[in-house]
């Protein structure tokens, strides 16, 4: 596999994470805790115990960040005990598929824009030059990227690109938990398919994706890099602030995209989680931005009759 293909295949999960960071403010107020007196902000905790209703035993919900510097990687209090107690580890997608290069390469066609559209069609000359300069530094000539959907390229806008997975400077919580599950021979599955996750990109116009890409490039070169801010929130386990940050980011302009990208997916996951917890102890690992908020996974599970208790108040 050549360098370009390896970057793209490894970058799909991270592209989705950064897409969420850049775009979930399209319907402002949809998830913010501050917009309703009925919703109380949650405690700062990435790990939550799930009990009650028809759960056979306690399960756990962990909020991940898909990409983090190796020096910042940490496992909050109780995480290892929760994984050890689980019968199964469940991610947003089945990580067996994510780690299979044959599967990933079979999905590569979905990364390309339709109708002969190119990046240069979507950007001003100034912005195109900015993009070209960034990719030249990564050793990726623009001729290889012209037809790739802009959202898939967002992962390269920040200093922490997926190549760090190979040299150890970057860690992925999903990859770490996946390795732990494999080492302990625990089954792994997903709440949705990788095909569905990739299809989410198609709900956003190429023009909006291009704007997100340029904004990410410019932010990545500034002192107020959104990814750094999000990482700092993650280190303090402030899941409420993470949701508010996403809610305040008004990059997207397509009506209803917030429901497709975040809220709708949260709601779709609840019956899947409920069915799994009826028969086994599960360690669920999903993006931390899905946890808090009025329509976050924690609140939706509570509405279904489950009791959720914060575990990891401190590192």
BELVEN-V355408 format. One record per residue. OMEGA is omega in radians with two decimals (* if undefined). Layout:
# BELVEN-V355408
[[OMEGA] [OMEGA]]
This chain:
# BELVEN-V355408
[[-3.11] [-3.04] [-3.11] [-3.12] [3.12] [3.10] [-3.08] [-3.11] [3.13] [-3.05] [-3.04] [3.14] [-3.10] [3.08] [-3.14] [3.13] [-3.12] [3.02] [3.12] [3.14] [-3.03] [-2.84] [-2.93] [3.13] [-3.01] [3.07] [-2.96] [3.11] [-3.06] [-3.09] [-2.96] [3.10] [-3.01] [-3.03] [-3.09] [3.10] [-3.10] [-3.09] [3.13] [3.09] [-3.10] [3.05] [3.10] [-3.12] [3.08] [-3.07] [-3.10] [3.05] [3.12] [3.14] [3.01] [-3.06] [-3.10] [3.10] [-3.09] [3.14] [3.11] [2.98] [-3.08] [3.09] [-3.13] [3.11] [-3.09] [2.83] [-2.93] [-3.06] [-3.09] [3.09] [-3.09] [-3.13] [-3.12] [-3.08] [3.09] [3.07] [-3.10] [3.12] [3.06] [-3.05] [-3.11] [3.11] [3.13] [3.12] [3.14] [-3.09] [-3.03] [3.00] [-3.06] [3.08] [-3.04] [3.13] [3.03] [3.06] [3.11] [-3.07] [3.02] [3.10] [-3.10] [-3.09] [-3.13] [-3.08] [3.10] [3.10] [-3.10] [-3.12] [3.07] [3.14] [-3.05] [-3.11] [-3.14] [-3.14] [-3.06] [3.06] [-3.13] [3.02] [3.07] [-3.13] [3.12] [3.11] [-3.12] [3.07] [-2.97] [-3.04] [2.99] [3.14] [-3.13] [-3.13] [3.12] [3.12] [3.10] [3.12] [-3.12] [3.14] [-3.14] [-3.07] [3.06] [3.11] [3.13] [-3.12] [-3.14] [-3.13] [-3.07] [-3.12] [3.12] [-2.98] [-2.97] [-3.04] [3.11] [3.10] [-3.08] [-3.12] [3.13] [-3.11] [-3.08] [-3.13] [-3.10] [-3.07] [-3.09] [-3.13] [-3.14] [3.13] [-3.04] [3.10] [3.10] [3.08] [-3.13] [-3.08] [3.04] [-3.13] [3.14] [3.05] [3.05] [3.10] [3.12] [-3.13] [3.13] [3.14] [3.11] [3.12] [3.10] [-3.14] [3.12] [-3.12] [3.13] [3.08] [3.05] [3.09] [-3.11] [3.07] [-3.11] [3.10] [3.09] [-3.10] [3.09] [3.08] [3.11] [-3.14] [-3.13] [-3.13] [3.13] [3.12] [-3.08] [3.10] [-3.07] [-3.11] [3.12] [-3.14] [3.12] [3.09] [3.14] [3.11] [3.10] [-3.13] [-3.13] [3.12] [3.13] [3.10] [-3.11] [3.12] [-3.13] [3.13] [-3.09] [3.11] [-3.11] [3.12] [-3.13] [-3.11] [3.10] [3.11] [3.13] [3.11] [3.12] [3.08] [-3.13] [-3.13] [3.09] [3.12] [-3.08] [-3.08] [3.08] [-3.13] [3.13] [3.11] [-3.12] [3.11] [3.12] [-3.11] [-3.12] [-3.09] [-3.05] [3.11] [-3.01] [3.10] [-3.09] [-3.09] [3.07] [-3.09] [3.11] [-3.14] [-3.13] [-3.03] [-2.96] [-3.01] [-3.12] [3.14] [3.07] [-3.12] [3.13] [-3.08] [-2.99] [3.12] [3.10] [3.12] [-3.13] [3.13] [-3.13] [-3.07] [3.10] [-3.01] [-3.08] [3.05] [-2.99] [2.95] [3.14] [3.11] [3.14] [3.14] [-3.07] [3.14] [3.11] [-2.97] [-2.99] [3.10] [-3.10] [3.12] [3.05] [-3.06] [-3.12] [-3.12] [3.13] [3.08] [3.09] [3.13] [3.11] [3.09] [3.11] [3.02] [3.13] [-3.07] [3.11] [-3.09] [-2.94] [-3.13] [-3.10] [3.05] [*]]
